[in-house]
Amino acid sequence: MILGGHDIVKIGVALFICLPVARVALLLVIFLGERDYAYVAISGLVLAIIGAGVLLGL
């Protein structure tokens, strides 16, 4: 299957959206491992805000 220019742009946009979300999720797991609960709460709040934005944006 050959990807067209529009498909490549869609993949790039999806990566730009997913990578910061994945970074916050990974940091949440790391902070849980370090038992740094203040940063766990902040990371969870950020993920909740992103999730609410995605749900309301649909």
BELMO-V646979 format. One record per residue. RES is the residue in one small letter. OMEGA is omega in degrees with one decimal (* if undefined). Layout:
[[RES/OMEGA] [RES/OMEGA]]
//
This chain:
[[m/-178.5] [i/-179.7] [l/175.1] [g/-179.3] [g/-179.8] [h/178.8] [d/179.9] [i/177.9] [v/178.3] [k/177.7] [i/178.8] [g/178.7] [v/178.2] [a/177.8] [l/178.8] [f/178.2] [i/-172.4] [c/-174.8] [l/177.6] [p/177.9] [v/178.2] [a/179.4] [r/179.3] [v/178.8] [a/178.7] [l/178.1] [l/176.9] [l/179.6] [v/179.6] [i/179.1] [f/175.3] [l/179.0] [g/179.3] [e/-178.5] [r/176.8] [d/-167.9] [y/176.4] [a/179.4] [y/173.2] [v/179.4] [a/179.5] [i/179.4] [s/177.6] [g/177.7] [l/178.5] [v/177.8] [l/178.2] [a/178.3] [i/177.9] [i/178.8] [g/178.3] [a/177.4] [g/177.9] [v/-179.2] [l/-179.6] [l/179.4] [g/179.3] [l/*]]
//
